[in-house]
Amino acid sequence: MFPRNGLFKDTVYPFTAIAYTNIEIVSIPVKVFEEIISRTPKQLMKWIEIQSDIMEMNIIKIQKGSVNNANQRVITTLAILHKGLGEYQELKGISTISYPLTINDLSKASGTTRETTSSILKRLIKQKKISYLHKHLTFLDTDFFNSVLND
């Protein structure tokens, strides 16, 4: 949902998004959305909760994603993707991301080269932490990725 920030103060929302798969868009004018959440305490509380979760994730990204160790940055990026986009399949004990994710996408998000990201992914595949086939990422060891963000 957009906007994530600037409600009640900005007149222009300068951000964009890219969809990797087909999506449906519902557009609500910002002023209408602001009126709805300002008049509905439950909606406002939910919005504050969402903003708090986003802030928490951004703090984790800064703390864990700005280390010098490229290996740790890639693993942290994967853990963030797992938490934010992973669809948990309880019966199998795995989590998947349902849209294609390229090694270039992962390397950009991790601040590493494609080659470094690729070698780290190969190692994680060998360790049975992930599966990566045809740009589709599956988290096989969900406990491992959950612990990355909690340490």
C-alpha positions in Angstrom: 0.0 0.0 0.0 1.2 3.5 -0.9 1.9 6.0 0.4 4.0 4.6 3.3 5.0 8.1 4.5 4.0 11.7 4.0 0.4 11.3 5.1 -1.2 14.5 6.4 1.8 16.7 5.4 3.1 16.0 1.8 1.2 17.3 -1.2 3.1 15.1 -3.7 4.0 11.4 -3.3 7.3 11.1 -5.2 7.8 7.3 -5.0 7.1 4.5 -7.6 6.8 0.8 -7.5 7.7 -2.0 -10.0 5.5 -5.1 -10.3 7.3 -8.3 -11.3 4.0 -10.1 -12.0 0.5 -9.0 -13.1 -1.3 -7.0 -10.4 -4.5 -5.2 -9.9 -4.4 -1.6 -8.6 -7.0 0.1 -6.5 -6.4 3.8 -6.3 -7.8 5.9 -3.4 -7.0 9.6 -3.4 -4.6 10.4 -0.5 -6.9 13.0 0.9 -9.8 10.4 1.0 -7.5 7.9 2.7 -6.3 10.5 5.2 -10.0 11.3 6.1 -10.8 7.6 6.5 -8.0 6.9 8.9 -8.3 10.1 10.8 -12.0 9.4 11.5 -11.7 5.7 12.3 -9.6 5.0 15.4 -9.2 1.3 14.6 -7.9 2.1 11.1 -5.5 4.7 12.5 -4.2 2.2 15.1 -3.7 -0.4 12.3 -1.9 2.2 10.2 0.4 3.1 13.2 1.0 -0.7 13.7 2.0 -1.1 10.1 4.3 1.9 10.2 5.9 0.6 13.4 6.6 -2.8 11.6 8.1 -0.9 8.7 10.3 1.1 11.0 11.4 -2.0 12.8 12.4 -3.7 9.5 14.2 -0.6 8.3 16.2 -0.5 11.5 17.2 -4.1 11.0 18.1 -3.4 7.4 20.4 -0.6 8.6 21.9 -2.5 11.5 22.5 -5.8 9.7 22.7 -4.7 6.1 25.5 -2.2 6.5 28.2 -4.6 7.7 31.3 -5.0 5.6 30.8 -8.8 5.3 29.2 -9.5 1.9 28.1 -13.0 3.0 26.2 -11.5 6.0 24.6 -8.8 3.8 23.3 -11.4 1.3 22.0 -13.7 4.1 20.3 -10.7 5.8 18.7 -9.7 2.5 17.4 -13.2 2.1 16.1 -13.2 5.7 14.3 -9.9 5.1 12.7 -11.3 1.9 11.7 -14.4 3.8 10.0 -12.3 6.5 8.4 -9.8 4.3 7.4 -11.8 1.2 7.8 -15.4 2.1 4.6 -17.5 2.0 4.9 -20.2 4.7 3.7 -23.7 3.8 3.2 -25.2 7.2 2.8 -28.9 6.1 6.2 -28.7 4.3 7.9 -26.4 6.7 9.2 -24.2 3.9 8.6 -20.7 2.7 8.5 -19.6 -0.9 8.5 -16.3 -2.7 5.8 -16.5 -5.4 7.4 -14.2 -8.0 10.6 -14.4 -10.0 13.7 -13.0 -8.3 16.9 -12.7 -10.2 20.4 -12.9 -8.8 20.9 -9.3 -10.0 17.9 -8.3 -7.9 19.5 -10.0 -4.8 22.9 -8.5 -5.5 21.5 -5.0 -5.8 19.5 -5.4 -2.6 22.6 -6.8 -0.8 25.1 -4.3 -2.2 27.3 -7.0 -3.6 28.3 -8.2 -7.1 26.3 -10.7 -9.0 29.2 -13.1 -8.7 29.5 -12.8 -5.0 25.7 -13.3 -4.6 25.8 -16.3 -6.9 28.5 -18.0 -4.9 26.7 -17.4 -1.6 23.5 -18.8 -3.0 25.3 -21.9 -4.3 26.7 -22.4 -0.8 23.3 -22.0 0.8 21.8 -24.4 -1.7 24.5 -27.0 -0.8 23.8 -26.5 2.9 20.1 -27.0 2.1 19.1 -23.6 3.5 17.4 -22.6 0.2 16.4 -23.9 -3.2 16.8 -21.6 -6.2 15.4 -22.8 -9.5 14.4 -20.7 -12.5 14.4 -17.5 -10.5 12.2 -18.9 -7.8 13.4 -18.9 -4.2 12.4 -21.4 -1.6 13.5 -21.2 2.0 14.1 -24.7 3.2 15.5 -23.8 6.7 13.0 -21.2 7.8 14.4 -21.3 11.4 17.8 -20.3 10.1 16.4 -17.2 8.3 14.2 -16.3 11.2 17.2 -16.4 13.6 19.2 -14.0 11.3 16.9 -11.2 12.1 16.5 -12.0 15.7 20.2 -12.1 16.7 
